[in-house]
Amino acid sequence: MRLGVSSYSYARSLQRGALTIFDVVDRVADAGGQHLEIAAGGFGDDLPRQPELVDRLREHAAARGIGLANHVIGADFSDPATVDAEVARVREHLDVAHRLGITHLRHDVVPWAWRDADHAEFERVLAQVLPVCRAVAEHAATLGITTMVENHGFAFNDSERILRLVHEVDHPGFRALLDVGNFVCLDDDPLRAVQRVLPVAAVVHLKDFLVRETPPAADGWLTTLAGRAVLGTVVGHGDLPLGRIVERIVASGFDGPVSIEFEGLEDDVDAVERGLANARRLWAAAGGS
């Protein structure tokens, strides 16, 4: 298993200045991680205009023995009026990934919170984003980069829509970033969904959630489409059947990067360290190596 961490796991510490991205590299190395994903959330939105920082990050990661596995950015290809500018921005981030030596880039296709009002609207947006994803993937391939869409947000999160998007883009360099936890945000069964999406996955995120049938009064809980409530937590501390999910990943022969992504309320440094340790135990119990 090629086990690492998404920098998004440290978003709160990065945003309040408690950690720098170089500190994050050190934390991951000290915890025994093998790679780091560079996520724009919390850090990285302005990297195209910071070439010296990009070079320092590449050099520091190499010095600590940490591979840079993936660059994760938002994107919105759904509006014909802005799509050209959005594609230009994504291409800038592809250049950043190339400069960092990264061979995977995840981009969105619609805003995280967007949900179609009806099936007709979904079909219209799908028809709009398909050729854009294909064109971006074609350009990325010239840089040796595989582009991906993640099951993430409220539009392209269930397994059926992710599979349809990947298959209809129909480019060998366009794959899925499979987040094993996000399916529950749309009430898609994670065991079934993981099994379905694994064949088109290039990167896997291990994530865990607390799941409640009735939303608690406390802040921080996300309400699913069916009215359940979910809250991120340490990998291995939540309600998802991660042992059975990891068994399916191991059985599939998946050999790409596997990254912890923590989104809970606990201390992020401690949560990542515990999540890495739990992931190793789950992987070993599933017969992985």
Short mmCIF file of the C-alpha atoms (twelve columns), coordinates in Angstrom:
data_MODEL
# 
_entry.id   MODEL 
# 
loop_
_atom_site.group_PDB 
_atom_site.id 
_atom_site.type_symbol 
_atom_site.label_atom_id 
_atom_site.label_alt_id 
_atom_site.label_comp_id 
_atom_site.label_asym_id 
_atom_site.label_seq_id 
_atom_site.Cartn_x 
_atom_site.Cartn_y 
_atom_site.Cartn_z 
_atom_site.pdbx_PDB_model_num 
ATOM 1   C CA . MET A 1   0.000   0.000  0.000   1 
ATOM 2   C CA . ARG A 2   1.228   3.458  -0.936  1 
ATOM 3   C CA . LEU A 3   -0.187  5.307  2.082   1 
ATOM 4   C CA . GLY A 4   -0.110  9.065  2.489   1 
ATOM 5   C CA . VAL A 5   -2.146  12.099 3.457   1 
ATOM 6   C CA . SER A 6   -4.103  14.880 1.786   1 
ATOM 7   C CA . SER A 7   -2.953  18.317 2.925   1 
ATOM 8   C CA . TYR A 8   -6.657  19.136 3.261   1 
ATOM 9   C CA . SER A 9   -6.550  17.100 6.465   1 
ATOM 10  C CA . TYR A 10  -4.600  20.010 7.978   1 
ATOM 11  C CA . ALA A 11  -6.791  22.751 6.486   1 
ATOM 12  C CA . ARG A 12  -7.710  24.349 9.823   1 
ATOM 13  C CA . SER A 13  -4.104  24.484 11.023  1 
ATOM 14  C CA . LEU A 14  -2.946  25.866 7.674   1 
ATOM 15  C CA . GLN A 15  -5.672  28.507 7.579   1 
ATOM 16  C CA . ARG A 16  -4.977  29.826 11.074  1 
ATOM 17  C CA . GLY A 17  -1.203  29.776 10.568  1 
ATOM 18  C CA . ALA A 18  -0.463  27.073 13.124  1 
ATOM 19  C CA . LEU A 19  1.289   25.051 10.404  1 
ATOM 20  C CA . THR A 20  2.977   25.862 7.105   1 
ATOM 21  C CA . ILE A 21  2.908   23.487 4.156   1 
ATOM 22  C CA . PHE A 22  6.517   22.630 5.013   1 
ATOM 23  C CA . ASP A 23  5.431   21.697 8.536   1 
ATOM 24  C CA . VAL A 24  2.775   19.466 6.981   1 
ATOM 25  C CA . VAL A 25  5.437   17.669 4.937   1 
ATOM 26  C CA . ASP A 26  7.394   17.122 8.154   1 
ATOM 27  C CA . ARG A 27  4.341   15.872 10.061  1 
ATOM 28  C CA . VAL A 28  3.535   13.345 7.354   1 
ATOM 29  C CA . ALA A 29  7.134   12.153 7.191   1 
ATOM 30  C CA . ASP A 30  7.388   11.842 10.972  1 
ATOM 31  C CA . ALA A 31  4.140   9.833  11.047  1 
ATOM 32  C CA . GLY A 32  5.472   7.369  8.485   1 
ATOM 33  C CA . GLY A 33  3.434   8.556  5.508   1 
ATOM 34  C CA . GLN A 34  4.820   7.977  2.050   1 
ATOM 35  C CA . HIS A 35  3.243   10.812 0.124   1 
ATOM 36  C CA . LEU A 36  1.314   14.070 0.373   1 
ATOM 37  C CA . GLU A 37  -1.504  15.395 -1.773  1 
ATOM 38  C CA . ILE A 38  -1.446  19.150 -2.305  1 
ATOM 39  C CA . ALA A 39  -5.033  20.390 -1.939  1 
ATOM 40  C CA . ALA A 40  -6.103  23.932 -2.754  1 
ATOM 41  C CA . GLY A 41  -8.551  23.827 0.174   1 
ATOM 42  C CA . GLY A 42  -6.681  25.468 3.023   1 
ATOM 43  C CA . PHE A 43  -3.582  25.935 0.895   1 
ATOM 44  C CA . GLY A 44  -2.576  26.164 -2.720  1 
ATOM 45  C CA . ASP A 45  -5.092  28.381 -4.523  1 
ATOM 46  C CA . ASP A 46  -2.387  30.849 -5.520  1 
ATOM 47  C CA . LEU A 47  0.424   28.406 -6.336  1 
ATOM 48  C CA . PRO A 48  0.464   29.297 -10.061 1 
ATOM 49  C CA . ARG A 49  1.754   32.735 -9.053  1 
ATOM 50  C CA . GLN A 50  4.296   31.413 -6.527  1 
ATOM 51  C CA . PRO A 51  6.895   29.466 -8.537  1 
ATOM 52  C CA . GLU A 52  9.577   29.871 -5.872  1 
ATOM 53  C CA . LEU A 53  7.262   28.349 -3.240  1 
ATOM 54  C CA . VAL A 54  6.459   25.491 -5.622  1 
ATOM 55  C CA . ASP A 55  10.159  24.760 -6.080  1 
ATOM 56  C CA . ARG A 56  10.857  24.924 -2.334  1 
ATOM 57  C CA . LEU A 57  7.957   22.561 -1.659  1 
ATOM 58  C CA . ARG A 58  9.216   20.057 -4.231  1 
ATOM 59  C CA . GLU A 59  12.717  20.190 -2.770  1 
ATOM 60  C CA . HIS A 60  11.589  19.942 0.857   1 
ATOM 61  C CA . ALA A 61  9.348   16.967 0.137   1 
ATOM 62  C CA . ALA A 62  12.176  15.202 -1.671  1 
ATOM 63  C CA . ALA A 63  14.553  15.890 1.223   1 
ATOM 64  C CA . ARG A 64  12.081  14.289 3.648   1 
ATOM 65  C CA . GLY A 65  11.393  11.317 1.370   1 
ATOM 66  C CA . ILE A 66  7.768   12.318 0.771   1 
ATOM 67  C CA . GLY A 67  6.338   11.855 -2.698  1 
ATOM 68  C CA . LEU A 68  3.862   14.388 -4.039  1 
ATOM 69  C CA . ALA A 69  1.040   12.237 -5.360  1 
ATOM 70  C CA . ASN A 70  -1.855  14.467 -6.372  1 
ATOM 71  C CA . HIS A 71  -2.921  18.094 -6.768  1 
ATOM 72  C CA . VAL A 72  -6.536  18.765 -5.757  1 
ATOM 73  C CA . ILE A 73  -8.407  21.850 -6.953  1 
ATOM 74  C CA . GLY A 74  -11.959 23.054 -7.367  1 
ATOM 75  C CA . ALA A 75  -13.432 23.854 -10.770 1 
ATOM 76  C CA . ASP A 76  -16.750 24.710 -12.372 1 
ATOM 77  C CA . PHE A 77  -17.229 23.804 -16.044 1 
ATOM 78  C CA . SER A 78  -21.008 24.204 -16.009 1 
ATOM 79  C CA . ASP A 79  -21.305 27.845 -17.118 1 
ATOM 80  C CA . PRO A 80  -20.582 28.487 -20.809 1 
ATOM 81  C CA . ALA A 81  -19.926 32.151 -20.031 1 
ATOM 82  C CA . THR A 82  -16.993 31.421 -17.713 1 
ATOM 83  C CA . VAL A 83  -15.728 28.031 -18.820 1 
ATOM 84  C CA . ASP A 84  -12.845 29.326 -20.948 1 
ATOM 85  C CA . ALA A 85  -11.404 31.259 -18.007 1 
ATOM 86  C CA . GLU A 86  -11.931 28.261 -15.759 1 
ATOM 87  C CA . VAL A 87  -10.103 25.944 -18.138 1 
ATOM 88  C CA . ALA A 88  -7.223  28.428 -18.300 1 
ATOM 89  C CA . ARG A 89  -7.039  28.394 -14.493 1 
ATOM 90  C CA . VAL A 90  -7.045  24.589 -14.386 1 
ATOM 91  C CA . ARG A 91  -4.253  24.509 -16.959 1 
ATOM 92  C CA . GLU A 92  -2.209  26.804 -14.702 1 
ATOM 93  C CA . HIS A 93  -2.617  24.266 -11.900 1 
ATOM 94  C CA . LEU A 94  -1.618  21.473 -14.264 1 
ATOM 95  C CA . ASP A 95  1.602   23.390 -14.835 1 
ATOM 96  C CA . VAL A 96  2.058   23.590 -11.059 1 
ATOM 97  C CA . ALA A 97  1.513   19.848 -10.734 1 
ATOM 98  C CA . HIS A 98  4.034   19.207 -13.496 1 
ATOM 99  C CA . ARG A 99  6.573   21.467 -11.789 1 
ATOM 100 C CA . LEU A 100 6.027   19.552 -8.537  1 
ATOM 101 C CA . GLY A 101 6.515   16.217 -10.268 1 
ATOM 102 C CA . ILE A 102 2.886   15.236 -9.594  1 
ATOM 103 C CA . THR A 103 1.173   12.834 -12.007 1 
ATOM 104 C CA . HIS A 104 -2.455  13.168 -10.823 1 
ATOM 105 C CA . LEU A 105 -4.769  16.186 -10.631 1 
ATOM 106 C CA . ARG A 106 -8.318  16.161 -9.308  1 
ATOM 107 C CA . HIS A 107 -10.680 18.906 -10.472 1 
ATOM 108 C CA . ASP A 108 -14.373 19.396 -9.843  1 
ATOM 109 C CA . VAL A 109 -16.862 19.966 -12.657 1 
ATOM 110 C CA . VAL A 110 -19.530 21.929 -10.736 1 
ATOM 111 C CA . PRO A 111 -19.500 23.852 -7.434  1 
ATOM 112 C CA . TRP A 112 -19.471 21.604 -4.345  1 
ATOM 113 C CA . ALA A 113 -22.939 22.641 -3.143  1 
ATOM 114 C CA . TRP A 114 -24.692 22.585 -6.536  1 
ATOM 115 C CA . ARG A 115 -27.500 20.062 -6.996  1 
ATOM 116 C CA . ASP A 116 -29.651 19.792 -10.084 1 
ATOM 117 C CA . ALA A 117 -33.300 20.783 -9.687  1 
ATOM 118 C CA . ASP A 118 -34.433 17.946 -11.925 1 
ATOM 119 C CA . HIS A 119 -33.173 15.323 -14.358 1 
ATOM 120 C CA . ALA A 120 -33.342 17.679 -17.332 1 
ATOM 121 C CA . GLU A 121 -31.016 20.150 -15.624 1 
ATOM 122 C CA . PHE A 122 -28.564 17.374 -14.792 1 
ATOM 123 C CA . GLU A 123 -28.507 16.196 -18.415 1 
ATOM 124 C CA . ARG A 124 -27.904 19.754 -19.622 1 
ATOM 125 C CA . VAL A 125 -24.985 20.265 -17.252 1 
ATOM 126 C CA . LEU A 126 -23.540 16.841 -18.036 1 
ATOM 127 C CA . ALA A 127 -23.570 17.650 -21.760 1 
ATOM 128 C CA . GLN A 128 -21.774 20.930 -21.005 1 
ATOM 129 C CA . VAL A 129 -18.965 19.478 -18.847 1 
ATOM 130 C CA . LEU A 130 -18.167 16.316 -20.840 1 
ATOM 131 C CA . PRO A 131 -16.200 17.919 -23.695 1 
ATOM 132 C CA . VAL A 132 -14.441 20.252 -21.265 1 
ATOM 133 C CA . CYS A 133 -13.238 17.347 -19.118 1 
ATOM 134 C CA . ARG A 134 -12.054 15.574 -22.268 1 
ATOM 135 C CA . ALA A 135 -10.122 18.607 -23.501 1 
ATOM 136 C CA . VAL A 136 -8.485  19.125 -20.103 1 
ATOM 137 C CA . ALA A 137 -7.528  15.434 -19.955 1 
ATOM 138 C CA . GLU A 138 -6.014  15.637 -23.438 1 
ATOM 139 C CA . HIS A 139 -3.846  18.595 -22.420 1 
ATOM 140 C CA . ALA A 140 -2.888  16.972 -19.109 1 
ATOM 141 C CA . ALA A 141 -1.757  13.846 -20.942 1 
ATOM 142 C CA . THR A 142 0.907   15.910 -22.761 1 
ATOM 143 C CA . LEU A 143 2.342   16.653 -19.288 1 
ATOM 144 C CA . GLY A 144 2.136   13.035 -18.124 1 
ATOM 145 C CA . ILE A 145 -0.739  13.831 -15.757 1 
ATOM 146 C CA . THR A 146 -3.940  11.853 -15.204 1 
ATOM 147 C CA . THR A 147 -6.954  14.039 -14.407 1 
ATOM 148 C CA . MET A 148 -9.709  12.847 -12.100 1 
ATOM 149 C CA . VAL A 149 -13.129 13.738 -10.781 1 
ATOM 150 C CA . GLU A 150 -13.955 12.904 -7.176  1 
ATOM 151 C CA . ASN A 151 -17.228 11.632 -5.733  1 
ATOM 152 C CA . HIS A 152 -17.654 14.875 -3.844  1 
ATOM 153 C CA . GLY A 153 -20.324 17.489 -3.215  1 
ATOM 154 C CA . PHE A 154 -23.991 17.029 -4.084  1 
ATOM 155 C CA . ALA A 155 -24.098 16.554 -7.866  1 
ATOM 156 C CA . PHE A 156 -21.420 14.059 -8.913  1 
ATOM 157 C CA . ASN A 157 -21.077 12.062 -5.712  1 
ATOM 158 C CA . ASP A 158 -23.068 8.853  -6.095  1 
ATOM 159 C CA . SER A 159 -21.454 5.946  -7.923  1 
ATOM 160 C CA . GLU A 160 -23.877 5.976  -10.865 1 
ATOM 161 C CA . ARG A 161 -23.092 9.571  -11.829 1 
ATOM 162 C CA . ILE A 162 -19.345 9.211  -11.313 1 
ATOM 163 C CA . LEU A 163 -19.247 6.140  -13.541 1 
ATOM 164 C CA . ARG A 164 -21.332 7.825  -16.187 1 
ATOM 165 C CA . LEU A 165 -19.097 10.897 -16.212 1 
ATOM 166 C CA . VAL A 166 -15.885 8.856  -16.503 1 
ATOM 167 C CA . HIS A 167 -17.230 6.540  -19.181 1 
ATOM 168 C CA . GLU A 168 -18.754 9.309  -21.282 1 
ATOM 169 C CA . VAL A 169 -15.630 11.474 -21.171 1 
ATOM 170 C CA . ASP A 170 -14.022 8.340  -22.616 1 
ATOM 171 C CA . HIS A 171 -10.373 9.302  -22.283 1 
ATOM 172 C CA . PRO A 172 -7.737  6.953  -20.799 1 
ATOM 173 C CA . GLY A 173 -6.252  9.855  -18.845 1 
ATOM 174 C CA . PHE A 174 -9.531  10.750 -17.112 1 
ATOM 175 C CA . ARG A 175 -10.277 8.627  -14.053 1 
ATOM 176 C CA . ALA A 176 -11.938 8.826  -10.642 1 
ATOM 177 C CA . LEU A 177 -10.597 9.853  -7.272  1 
ATOM 178 C CA . LEU A 178 -12.491 7.350  -5.115  1 
ATOM 179 C CA . ASP A 179 -13.356 8.775  -1.691  1 
ATOM 180 C CA . VAL A 180 -14.718 5.844  0.298   1 
ATOM 181 C CA . GLY A 181 -16.625 8.085  2.728   1 
ATOM 182 C CA . ASN A 182 -18.245 10.748 0.575   1 
ATOM 183 C CA . PHE A 183 -20.877 8.410  -0.846  1 
ATOM 184 C CA . VAL A 184 -22.839 8.621  2.408   1 
ATOM 185 C CA . CYS A 185 -23.451 12.344 1.804   1 
ATOM 186 C CA . LEU A 186 -25.875 11.257 -0.937  1 
ATOM 187 C CA . ASP A 187 -26.983 8.123  0.938   1 
ATOM 188 C CA . ASP A 188 -25.237 5.814  -1.528  1 
ATOM 189 C CA . ASP A 189 -24.209 2.548  0.151   1 
ATOM 190 C CA . PRO A 190 -20.405 2.832  0.465   1 
ATOM 191 C CA . LEU A 191 -19.721 -0.905 0.145   1 
ATOM 192 C CA . ARG A 192 -21.614 -1.141 -3.135  1 
ATOM 193 C CA . ALA A 193 -20.328 2.201  -4.403  1 
ATOM 194 C CA . VAL A 194 -16.659 1.461  -3.681  1 
ATOM 195 C CA . GLN A 195 -16.935 -1.893 -5.450  1 
ATOM 196 C CA . ARG A 196 -18.464 -0.210 -8.511  1 
ATOM 197 C CA . VAL A 197 -16.017 2.697  -8.806  1 
ATOM 198 C CA . LEU A 198 -12.760 0.851  -8.036  1 
ATOM 199 C CA . PRO A 199 -12.198 -0.222 -11.673 1 
ATOM 200 C CA . VAL A 200 -11.959 3.422  -12.796 1 
ATOM 201 C CA . ALA A 201 -10.114 4.758  -9.726  1 
ATOM 202 C CA . ALA A 202 -6.621  6.225  -9.956  1 
ATOM 203 C CA . VAL A 203 -6.380  7.471  -6.341  1 
ATOM 204 C CA . VAL A 204 -8.248  6.406  -3.194  1 
ATOM 205 C CA . HIS A 205 -9.127  8.546  -0.175  1 
ATOM 206 C CA . LEU A 206 -9.729  6.812  3.144   1 
ATOM 207 C CA . LYS A 207 -12.217 8.826  5.188   1 
ATOM 208 C CA . ASP A 208 -14.574 8.106  8.071   1 
ATOM 209 C CA . PHE A 209 -17.829 9.641  9.280   1 
ATOM 210 C CA . LEU A 210 -20.089 9.495  12.260  1 
ATOM 211 C CA . VAL A 211 -23.586 8.829  10.907  1 
ATOM 212 C CA . ARG A 212 -26.849 9.659  12.691  1 
ATOM 213 C CA . GLU A 213 -30.425 9.105  11.556  1 
ATOM 214 C CA . THR A 214 -31.521 12.335 13.264  1 
ATOM 215 C CA . PRO A 215 -29.358 15.463 12.903  1 
ATOM 216 C CA . PRO A 216 -27.899 16.508 16.296  1 
ATOM 217 C CA . ALA A 217 -28.249 20.075 17.509  1 
ATOM 218 C CA . ALA A 218 -24.465 20.514 17.542  1 
ATOM 219 C CA . ASP A 219 -22.624 22.444 14.830  1 
ATOM 220 C CA . GLY A 220 -20.524 20.761 12.181  1 
ATOM 221 C CA . TRP A 221 -22.898 18.044 10.999  1 
ATOM 222 C CA . LEU A 222 -23.788 17.780 7.300   1 
ATOM 223 C CA . THR A 223 -27.334 16.826 6.340   1 
ATOM 224 C CA . THR A 224 -27.532 14.207 3.572   1 
ATOM 225 C CA . LEU A 225 -30.099 14.210 0.789   1 
ATOM 226 C CA . ALA A 226 -32.223 11.747 2.766   1 
ATOM 227 C CA . GLY A 227 -32.020 13.821 5.969   1 
ATOM 228 C CA . ARG A 228 -29.391 11.841 7.842   1 
ATOM 229 C CA . ALA A 229 -26.478 13.610 9.511   1 
ATOM 230 C CA . VAL A 230 -22.759 12.933 9.009   1 
ATOM 231 C CA . LEU A 231 -19.680 14.339 10.702  1 
ATOM 232 C CA . GLY A 232 -16.091 13.637 9.726   1 
ATOM 233 C CA . THR A 233 -13.878 11.877 12.237  1 
ATOM 234 C CA . VAL A 234 -10.577 10.014 12.577  1 
ATOM 235 C CA . VAL A 235 -10.211 7.157  10.085  1 
ATOM 236 C CA . GLY A 236 -11.245 4.059  12.016  1 
ATOM 237 C CA . HIS A 237 -13.250 5.935  14.681  1 
ATOM 238 C CA . GLY A 238 -16.498 6.361  12.751  1 
ATOM 239 C CA . ASP A 239 -19.483 4.337  11.607  1 
ATOM 240 C CA . LEU A 240 -18.416 3.397  8.093   1 
ATOM 241 C CA . PRO A 241 -17.579 -0.301 7.476   1 
ATOM 242 C CA . LEU A 242 -13.965 0.537  6.718   1 
ATOM 243 C CA . GLY A 243 -12.708 -2.987 7.376   1 
ATOM 244 C CA . ARG A 244 -14.971 -4.396 4.675   1 
ATOM 245 C CA . ILE A 245 -14.256 -1.461 2.372   1 
ATOM 246 C CA . VAL A 246 -10.497 -1.991 2.679   1 
ATOM 247 C CA . GLU A 247 -10.999 -5.714 2.003   1 
ATOM 248 C CA . ARG A 248 -12.585 -4.786 -1.323  1 
ATOM 249 C CA . ILE A 249 -9.757  -2.397 -2.202  1 
ATOM 250 C CA . VAL A 250 -7.124  -5.014 -1.407  1 
ATOM 251 C CA . ALA A 251 -8.995  -7.737 -3.311  1 
ATOM 252 C CA . SER A 252 -9.220  -5.505 -6.381  1 
ATOM 253 C CA . GLY A 253 -5.436  -5.281 -6.639  1 
ATOM 254 C CA . PHE A 254 -5.532  -1.473 -6.548  1 
ATOM 255 C CA . ASP A 255 -1.951  -0.202 -6.544  1 
ATOM 256 C CA . GLY A 256 -2.338  3.578  -6.756  1 
ATOM 257 C CA . PRO A 257 -1.923  6.153  -3.991  1 
ATOM 258 C CA . VAL A 258 -4.130  5.733  -0.904  1 
ATOM 259 C CA . SER A 259 -4.494  8.915  1.155   1 
ATOM 260 C CA . ILE A 260 -5.985  9.744  4.520   1 
ATOM 261 C CA . GLU A 261 -8.383  12.685 4.299   1 
ATOM 262 C CA . PHE A 262 -9.537  13.943 7.684   1 
ATOM 263 C CA . GLU A 263 -12.489 16.364 7.928   1 
ATOM 264 C CA . GLY A 264 -13.463 16.138 11.601  1 
ATOM 265 C CA . LEU A 265 -13.468 18.407 14.632  1 
ATOM 266 C CA . GLU A 266 -10.598 16.667 16.427  1 
ATOM 267 C CA . ASP A 267 -7.048  18.042 16.469  1 
ATOM 268 C CA . ASP A 268 -5.856  17.502 12.921  1 
ATOM 269 C CA . VAL A 269 -2.256  16.532 13.707  1 
ATOM 270 C CA . ASP A 270 -3.332  13.851 16.166  1 
ATOM 271 C CA . ALA A 271 -6.196  12.738 13.921  1 
ATOM 272 C CA . VAL A 272 -3.912  12.147 10.945  1 
ATOM 273 C CA . GLU A 273 -1.393  10.183 13.016  1 
ATOM 274 C CA . ARG A 274 -4.150  7.984  14.444  1 
ATOM 275 C CA . GLY A 275 -5.757  7.619  11.023  1 
ATOM 276 C CA . LEU A 276 -2.512  6.455  9.430   1 
ATOM 277 C CA . ALA A 277 -1.991  3.871  12.173  1 
ATOM 278 C CA . ASN A 278 -5.579  2.643  11.866  1 
ATOM 279 C CA . ALA A 279 -5.319  2.438  8.079   1 
ATOM 280 C CA . ARG A 280 -2.222  0.263  8.348   1 
ATOM 281 C CA . ARG A 281 -4.011  -2.090 10.740  1 
ATOM 282 C CA . LEU A 282 -7.061  -2.278 8.467   1 
ATOM 283 C CA . TRP A 283 -4.878  -2.969 5.445   1 
ATOM 284 C CA . ALA A 284 -2.934  -5.718 7.235   1 
ATOM 285 C CA . ALA A 285 -6.139  -7.313 8.505   1 
ATOM 286 C CA . ALA A 286 -7.428  -7.387 4.922   1 
ATOM 287 C CA . GLY A 287 -4.318  -9.255 3.791   1 
ATOM 288 C CA . GLY A 288 -2.750  -6.303 2.044   1 
ATOM 289 C CA . SER A 289 0.931   -5.548 1.828   1 
# 
